[in-house]
Amino acid sequence: MTAPGLPGPRPPAPAPARAPAPLRAVLRARYAWDTDPRLAAVRVRWDGAVLARRPFIACSPPHSPVRLCYEGLGDGSRHVLPFLRQRGVETVRTRPGERHGAPVDVRLSGLPARRIPAPGPATVVLPFRVRLVVPVGDGPEALRARISARELRTFRARRAARGWTWETGTGPYAFDHFYERMHLPTMRRRHGEAARGLPAALAYECLFRQGILFFLVENGTRVAGVLCARTRRHRVLTMRLLGVLDGAERYYADGAVRALTHFTLEWAGAHGFDHVDLSGCEPFLSKGIFQFKQRFHPLCLLPDDHFGGKRLVLRVERDTPGVRDLLVANPVIACAGDGLEALYFHDADRPPRTGLAWRCPGVRRARHVPLDAFLSDTAGYEGDGP
């Protein structure tokens, strides 16, 4: 008899995620192209060459509350633009040379770091993404001391109340159960069209076969899972794909995803890993993922893959109430001469959002930036259409 929530018996036919042997090398090469630090410099040069020939351009429709134009690396369409869409800034892809006649309020440029122009007025340079990594190699006491006391209390209380246990999943049907019943429905429900992930065949070949799959179990039912990549050479465990059973919101509300993170950190520390990479996010303190992961006091770093060699240049061209609202609502992690810093914009009517935490090793300081001074050179500037 199969416990509720566990994958039951199935016919022996191969599941769809299994790739034919000749395609496995192709899948591994594709995965390495996106993730291998040894290929990062080559990937950045390649993307820079594509940018020179065919830049990705997306602009807000005329009469938008904030008119933003993004131009640059195609990665922007999969990362920063979905984040901004969640903040009410809509953009649509635009052909090179197409103009809508309305002035632009904010320009974003996605560029290789070596192509960043000299700083100008009302401009800030951001990482394209940041990487959040928790050291776990110094023992369980050091790990507990790193995590916020409130987060630990909450986890322990819910662990006791829910009777959570932890187990690994092996075999192709465990992968299918995770991918089809947890990961895909969770991504669809929480992110819709903005969902990012890996195709099943690639996830199976490059993560599951070489990594490890963990399940959170509640009353005999696997209610959540996380699929991790592992690199034994560098003793790093990377959380890549996760999900809750059928994407049900109640598991999020109960803290199942938080529990996945706690258990992964505990397991990695007990099995000889030095770090757990919580994966990255966009460089905005208002990003919910950043605020959640910040509770574990991770190192905040530039990614070691190709994203580490890319930057976002944010330039304000028109000082409008909508622009001010956007900047104040979304403090940024910016590149500074000596590392990374948090910038909180504010003015007389809009206090800085200091409730959004920034303290992580790797973020050297926080600065409060008065908008009247920052935007002083944009007054009266109308700009050009895209």
C-alpha positions as CSV (number, residue, x, y, z in Angstrom):
1,M,0.0,0.0,0.0
2,T,1.3,3.4,-0.9
3,A,1.3,6.3,1.7
4,P,-0.8,9.3,0.7
5,G,1.1,11.7,-1.5
6,L,3.8,9.3,-2.4
7,P,4.1,8.1,-6.0
8,G,2.4,4.8,-6.4
9,P,3.2,1.9,-8.8
10,R,3.4,2.8,-12.5
11,P,3.9,0.8,-15.7
12,P,7.6,0.2,-16.5
13,A,7.5,2.3,-19.6
14,P,10.1,5.2,-19.5
15,A,8.7,8.5,-18.3
16,P,8.8,11.5,-20.7
17,A,11.6,13.3,-18.9
18,R,14.2,10.6,-19.9
19,A,16.3,11.9,-22.8
20,P,17.7,9.5,-25.4
21,A,21.4,8.7,-24.8
22,P,22.6,10.8,-27.8
23,L,20.9,13.9,-26.4
24,R,22.4,13.7,-22.9
25,A,25.7,15.3,-23.9
26,V,23.7,18.1,-25.6
27,L,21.7,18.7,-22.4
28,R,24.8,18.7,-20.2
29,A,26.5,21.2,-22.6
30,R,23.5,23.5,-22.6
31,Y,23.3,23.4,-18.8
32,A,27.0,24.1,-18.5
33,W,26.6,27.1,-20.9
34,D,24.2,28.7,-18.4
35,T,25.8,27.7,-15.1
36,D,29.5,26.7,-15.4
37,P,31.8,29.4,-14.0
38,R,34.6,28.2,-16.3
39,L,32.5,29.2,-19.3
40,A,31.3,32.6,-17.8
41,A,33.8,34.8,-19.7
42,V,33.1,33.1,-23.0
43,R,29.3,33.4,-22.4
44,V,29.5,37.1,-21.7
45,R,31.5,37.7,-24.8
46,W,29.0,35.7,-26.9
47,D,26.1,37.5,-25.4
48,G,27.9,40.8,-26.0
49,A,28.3,39.9,-29.7
50,V,24.6,39.1,-29.9
51,L,23.8,42.4,-28.3
52,A,25.8,44.3,-30.9
53,R,23.8,42.7,-33.7
54,R,20.4,42.4,-32.2
55,P,19.7,44.2,-28.9
56,F,16.6,43.2,-27.0
57,I,14.3,46.3,-26.6
58,A,11.1,46.6,-24.6
59,C,9.2,49.8,-23.7
60,S,6.1,50.8,-21.8
61,P,3.1,51.7,-23.8
62,P,2.4,55.5,-24.2
63,H,0.6,57.1,-21.3
64,S,1.8,54.5,-18.8
65,P,2.1,55.8,-15.2
66,V,5.9,55.2,-15.5
67,R,7.3,54.9,-19.0
68,L,10.3,52.6,-19.0
69,C,12.5,51.5,-21.8
70,Y,14.9,48.5,-21.5
71,E,17.6,47.9,-24.1
72,G,20.3,45.4,-24.0
73,L,21.0,41.8,-23.2
74,G,18.1,39.4,-23.8
75,D,18.4,38.2,-20.2
76,G,16.4,41.2,-19.2
77,S,13.3,39.7,-20.6
78,R,13.6,36.8,-18.2
79,H,14.7,38.6,-15.1
80,V,14.3,42.3,-14.4
81,L,11.3,43.0,-16.7
82,P,9.1,40.4,-15.0
83,F,10.1,41.8,-11.6
84,L,9.1,45.3,-12.8
85,R,5.9,44.0,-14.2
86,Q,4.9,42.8,-10.8
87,R,5.5,46.4,-9.6
88,G,3.1,47.8,-12.2
89,V,5.6,48.8,-14.9
90,E,4.4,47.1,-18.1
91,T,6.7,46.7,-21.1
92,V,6.2,45.2,-24.6
93,R,8.9,44.1,-26.9
94,T,9.8,46.8,-29.5
95,R,11.6,46.6,-32.8
96,P,14.8,48.5,-33.2
97,G,14.1,52.0,-34.6
98,E,10.4,51.9,-33.6
99,R,9.3,55.0,-31.9
100,H,6.0,55.8,-30.1
101,G,6.5,59.5,-29.7
102,A,6.0,59.6,-25.9
103,P,9.0,60.6,-23.7
104,V,10.8,57.9,-21.6
105,D,10.9,58.3,-17.9
106,V,13.4,55.6,-17.0
107,R,16.0,53.8,-19.2
108,L,17.4,50.5,-18.2
109,S,20.4,49.1,-20.1
110,G,21.6,45.5,-19.7
111,L,25.3,45.3,-20.7
112,P,28.5,43.4,-20.2
113,A,30.3,44.9,-17.3
114,R,33.2,46.0,-19.5
115,R,30.9,48.1,-21.6
116,I,29.5,50.2,-18.8
117,P,29.7,53.9,-19.8
118,A,31.1,56.6,-17.5
119,P,28.5,57.5,-14.8
120,G,26.1,60.2,-15.7
121,P,23.4,62.2,-13.8
122,A,20.6,60.4,-12.1
123,T,22.2,57.1,-12.9
124,V,23.0,54.0,-10.8
125,V,24.8,50.8,-11.8
126,L,23.4,47.6,-10.5
127,P,24.5,43.9,-10.7
128,F,22.3,42.0,-13.2
129,R,21.7,39.5,-10.4
130,V,23.1,38.8,-7.0
131,R,23.9,35.4,-5.5
132,L,23.0,34.4,-2.0
133,V,25.3,31.8,-0.3
134,V,25.1,30.4,3.2
135,P,28.3,29.0,4.8
136,V,27.5,25.7,6.5
137,G,31.0,24.1,7.0
138,D,31.7,25.5,10.5
139,G,29.2,23.3,12.3
140,P,25.6,23.4,13.4
141,E,26.1,25.9,16.2
142,A,27.7,28.4,13.8
143,L,24.8,27.8,11.3
144,R,22.2,28.4,14.0
145,A,24.0,31.6,15.1
146,R,23.8,32.9,11.5
147,I,20.0,32.5,11.2
148,S,17.8,35.1,12.7
149,A,16.4,34.1,16.1
150,R,12.9,34.8,15.0
151,E,13.2,32.6,12.0
152,L,14.6,29.8,14.1
153,R,11.8,30.0,16.6
154,T,9.2,30.0,13.9
155,F,10.7,27.0,12.1
156,R,11.0,25.0,15.3
157,A,7.4,25.7,16.4
158,R,6.0,24.7,13.0
159,R,8.2,21.7,12.8
160,A,6.8,20.4,16.1
161,A,3.2,21.3,15.2
162,R,3.3,19.8,11.8
163,G,5.5,16.8,12.5
164,W,7.7,17.5,9.6
165,T,10.3,15.0,8.6
166,W,12.8,14.9,5.8
167,E,13.7,12.3,3.2
168,T,15.6,12.0,-0.1
169,G,13.9,10.9,-3.3
170,T,15.6,8.4,-5.7
171,G,14.5,6.8,-8.9
172,P,12.8,8.3,-12.0
173,Y,9.3,8.2,-10.5
174,A,10.4,10.3,-7.5
175,F,11.6,12.9,-10.0
176,D,8.4,12.8,-11.9
177,H,6.3,13.2,-8.8
178,F,8.3,16.2,-7.8
179,Y,8.4,17.8,-11.2
180,E,4.8,17.2,-12.3
181,R,3.0,17.4,-8.9
182,M,5.1,20.0,-7.2
183,H,7.4,22.1,-9.3
184,L,5.3,22.8,-12.4
185,P,2.0,23.6,-10.5
186,T,3.8,25.8,-8.1
187,M,5.5,27.8,-10.8
188,R,2.3,28.2,-12.7
189,R,0.3,29.3,-9.7
190,R,2.8,31.7,-8.2
191,H,4.4,33.2,-11.4
192,G,2.1,32.5,-14.3
193,E,3.7,33.6,-17.6
194,A,6.8,35.0,-15.7
195,A,7.7,31.5,-14.4
196,R,11.3,30.4,-15.1
197,G,12.5,26.9,-14.9
198,L,14.2,24.0,-16.6
199,P,12.7,21.6,-19.1
200,A,12.0,18.2,-17.6
201,A,14.7,16.4,-19.6
202,L,17.3,18.9,-18.7
203,A,16.4,19.0,-15.0
204,Y,16.5,15.2,-14.9
205,E,19.8,14.8,-16.7
206,C,21.7,17.7,-15.2
207,L,20.2,18.1,-11.7
208,F,18.5,14.9,-10.6
209,R,21.0,12.4,-12.0
210,Q,24.0,14.4,-10.6
211,G,22.3,16.2,-7.6
212,I,19.9,15.3,-4.9
213,L,16.1,15.6,-4.4
214,F,14.7,16.3,-0.9
215,F,11.1,15.9,0.2
216,L,9.4,17.5,3.2
217,V,7.0,14.9,4.7
218,E,3.9,15.8,6.8
219,N,1.8,12.9,8.2
220,G,3.3,10.5,5.7
221,T,2.6,12.8,2.7
222,R,5.3,14.4,0.6
223,V,4.1,18.0,0.7
224,A,7.1,19.9,-0.8
225,G,10.4,19.2,-2.5
226,V,13.6,20.8,-3.6
227,L,16.0,19.6,-6.3
228,C,19.6,20.6,-5.7
229,A,22.7,20.6,-7.8
230,R,25.9,19.6,-6.1
231,T,29.5,20.2,-7.0
232,R,31.7,17.9,-4.9
233,R,34.9,19.6,-6.1
234,H,33.9,22.9,-4.5
235,R,31.6,21.3,-1.9
236,V,28.7,23.5,-2.8
237,L,25.0,22.5,-2.7
238,T,22.8,24.7,-4.9
239,M,19.0,24.9,-4.4
240,R,17.6,25.0,-8.0
241,L,14.0,23.9,-8.3
242,L,11.3,23.7,-5.7
243,G,7.6,23.3,-5.3
244,V,4.8,22.3,-3.0
245,L,2.2,19.6,-3.6
246,D,-0.2,20.7,-6.4
247,G,1.0,24.3,-5.9
248,A,-1.4,24.6,-2.9
249,E,-1.1,28.0,-1.2
250,R,-1.7,26.5,2.2
251,Y,1.7,24.8,2.2
252,Y,3.3,28.1,1.5
253,A,1.3,29.7,4.4
254,D,2.3,26.8,6.7
255,G,6.0,27.5,6.0
256,A,6.8,24.4,3.9
257,V,9.2,26.3,1.7
258,R,11.0,27.8,4.7
259,A,11.3,24.3,6.1
260,L,12.9,23.1,2.9
261,T,15.6,25.7,3.3
262,H,16.3,24.9,6.9
263,F,16.5,21.1,6.2
264,T,18.8,21.7,3.2
265,L,21.2,23.8,5.3
266,E,21.2,21.1,8.1
267,W,21.8,18.3,5.7
268,A,24.6,20.0,3.8
269,G,26.4,20.9,7.0
270,A,26.2,17.3,8.2
271,H,27.4,15.9,4.9
272,G,30.6,17.8,4.4
273,F,29.5,20.7,2.2
274,D,31.0,24.1,2.8
275,H,28.2,26.3,1.4
276,V,24.6,26.2,0.3
277,D,23.8,28.4,-2.6
278,L,20.2,29.7,-2.2
279,S,20.4,30.8,-5.8
280,G,20.1,34.4,-6.9
281,C,17.6,37.1,-7.5
282,E,17.3,40.6,-9.0
283,P,19.1,43.4,-7.2
284,F,16.1,44.9,-5.5
285,L,15.5,44.8,-1.7
286,S,11.7,44.7,-2.4
287,K,12.1,41.3,-4.0
288,G,10.3,38.9,-1.8
289,I,12.9,36.1,-2.3
290,F,15.6,38.5,-1.1
291,Q,13.8,39.4,2.0
292,F,13.1,35.7,2.8
293,K,16.6,34.5,2.2
294,Q,18.1,37.5,4.1
295,R,16.8,35.8,7.3
296,F,19.6,33.2,6.8
297,H,22.2,35.9,6.7
298,P,23.8,34.7,3.4
299,L,26.8,36.1,1.7
300,C,25.5,38.5,-1.0
301,L,27.9,38.2,-4.0
302,L,28.1,38.7,-7.7
303,P,27.2,35.4,-9.4
304,D,30.1,33.2,-10.5
305,D,28.3,32.3,-13.7
306,H,27.9,34.6,-16.7
307,F,25.6,37.0,-14.7
308,G,28.6,38.0,-12.7
309,G,30.0,39.7,-15.8
310,K,26.8,41.7,-16.6
311,R,25.3,44.9,-15.2
312,L,22.1,46.9,-15.2
313,V,22.4,50.7,-15.8
314,L,19.4,52.6,-14.5
315,R,19.1,56.1,-15.7
316,V,16.2,58.5,-14.8
317,E,15.4,60.9,-17.6
318,R,12.2,62.5,-16.3
319,D,11.4,63.5,-12.7
320,T,7.8,62.5,-12.2
321,P,5.7,61.4,-9.2
322,G,5.4,57.9,-10.6
323,V,9.2,57.7,-11.0
324,R,9.7,58.8,-7.4
325,D,7.1,56.3,-6.2
326,L,8.9,53.5,-8.1
327,L,12.4,54.3,-6.8
328,V,11.3,54.7,-3.2
329,A,9.2,51.5,-3.2
330,N,12.1,49.5,-4.6
331,P,15.5,50.1,-2.9
332,V,18.3,48.7,-4.9
333,I,21.6,46.8,-4.4
334,A,24.1,48.8,-6.3
335,C,27.7,48.4,-7.4
336,A,30.1,50.5,-5.5
337,G,33.8,50.9,-6.0
338,D,34.5,48.6,-3.1
339,G,31.7,46.1,-3.5
340,L,28.0,46.3,-3.1
341,E,25.8,48.8,-1.3
342,A,22.1,49.2,-0.6
343,L,20.5,52.5,-1.7
344,Y,17.2,53.7,-0.2
345,F,15.7,56.6,-2.2
346,H,13.5,59.1,-0.4
347,D,12.1,62.6,-0.4
348,A,10.0,64.9,1.9
349,D,6.8,63.0,1.1
350,R,8.2,59.5,0.7
351,P,10.3,58.1,3.6
352,P,12.9,55.5,2.9
353,R,11.6,51.9,3.1
354,T,14.0,50.9,5.8
355,G,11.7,48.1,6.8
356,L,13.2,46.2,3.9
357,A,16.3,44.6,5.3
358,W,19.7,44.8,3.6
359,R,22.2,43.4,6.1
360,C,24.2,40.6,4.5
361,P,27.9,40.0,4.4
362,G,29.0,41.3,1.0
363,V,26.7,44.3,1.2
364,R,29.0,46.8,2.7
365,R,26.7,49.6,3.8
366,A,23.3,51.3,3.2
367,R,23.0,54.8,2.0
368,H,19.9,57.0,2.0
369,V,19.7,59.0,-1.3
370,P,17.6,62.2,-1.4
371,L,15.7,62.2,-4.6
372,D,15.7,66.0,-4.9
373,A,19.5,65.8,-5.3
374,F,19.6,62.6,-7.3
375,L,17.1,63.9,-9.8
376,S,18.1,67.5,-10.0
377,D,19.7,67.1,-13.4
378,T,16.5,65.7,-14.9
379,A,14.2,68.7,-14.2
380,G,12.5,69.7,-17.4
381,Y,14.2,67.1,-19.5
382,E,11.7,65.6,-22.0
383,G,13.9,62.9,-23.5
384,D,13.2,61.1,-26.8
385,G,11.0,58.3,-27.7
386,P,12.6,54.8,-27.9
